[in-house]
Amino acid sequence: LHARLALDPAATVGAVNPRLFGSFVEHLGRSVYDGIYEPAHPSADENGFRRDVIELVRELGVTTIRYPGGNFVSGFRWEDSVGPKESRPRRVDLAWHSTETNEVGIHEFSQWLENIGSELMLAVNLGTRGTLEALDLLEYANLPSGSALADQRAANGRSAPFDVRMWCLGNEMDGPWQLGHRSADDYGKLAAQTARAMRSFDPSVELVVCGSSSASMPTFGEWERTVLSHTYDVVDYISCHAYYELKNGDVGSFLASGVNMDHFIESVVATADHVKAVRGSDKTMAISFDEWNVWYNERFETLDKITGVDNWPVAPRLLEDVYTVADAVVFGSLLISLLKHADRVTSASLAQLVNVIAPIMTEPGGPAWRQTTFFPFAAAASNARGTALRITVDTDHYETDVYGAVPVVDAVATIDEASNVALYLVNRSQDESVEVTAEIGRLNGTYSLIAQSLHDDDIFAANTLANPERVAPRDNSTARIDGEHFSVTLPPVSWTEVLFS
Ligand code: AHR
């Protein structure tokens, strides 16, 4: 097959916000305990955090990290997680049917983030709690000094405020599984009231109101319209969440997941812009895509769910998906989709980071390793900078059961101030390579190329404890520039990064 790209530096989408490369750590399964935190591990630092995991998280290049949930936050009492560790209560976590020991809380997590060099994004509990508790947490976290809560923070070892900029107003409040789930109208009113109160403490905090927990929710669209009608003037972002999985062996549809993500983002943009027009507002709503990934949710629902009134394990193995090459190609195409919408999606969180639907896995007392999905994320987080460019792709289409006819090739590029270009491509064909060509005369530079593809003859190959380095991106030696003519060959089911520098 053959595809032609129009690569034009004038076709700008918008600035790439570094927050697009954020992630998410929830108190869920082995994400925190036996994940980032394992005091008995040989590599643990003086605070009990695994140094080998810290190294991998730094290599991954995550920026802002959302915490502490997720569904967990809707039962979370933040006061449990601060103060002397020995007096913190153990609590049952109804979201994941587990025990939360509160050994790691806001102070410890924030210290870990400072070590990584990432920003903290906090979620408040609007499921089982309300405006007052959200205000207390904001004051505890951000007031420099002079109140009981600020003094309590200082007494707990942190005199400087955490100065948290981004706050989520609850989590997935449209989902019937959410503790405190409510209607769009009820949630919209509560979120607006909480946002106003938080802004009266600090007008510059950045607030994220909950959008739908997926585009397939029965209330999708109407939920966004109603919630934004209440909150438009007092929030900065509306959230999107999306997870994709291979269902019924339908690889063709699975590989086209990015088409669905494009449509999802464009529908939320249209809905937000409708509310903007109705209100005569001059403010444009941004999107925080604060949960996205491949997740074998069906497996969780049918096999892994914990039950029993006498069964509340600490850090059980939950949502520990092992990612294949095909998963990583889909994952890479989701990154392309986010970058294609960089003008409106200005923050995103890969859900999640360690062990739980994660790019990084660990074994208690043993090694930590990179899943297949680690590679597209690390590459884009390190190289997709500056401005996103819209790439017009002239490509074949193929039929899918779920999304109809979809393009075989999808692409996006970024260009920085020094005219370095990063080009990202996905080939969704299961059996054919695609020769991609582009005229690059308009790029106005003399470039050398580095190209890497993630591809394997076995699309189900994965990195595991037994074989942690089975899959990695390989140099793509077909990338070349001949005068103003660029070409690269994309293997079947592959994700490719080409750096022009
Ligand atoms: O990331 C796992 C879960 O997915 C989160 O807790 C929830 O917000 C979503 O449904």
Residues whose N, C-alpha, C, O or C-beta is under 5 A from the ligand:
A	BS01	AHR	G70 N71 F72 E172 A351
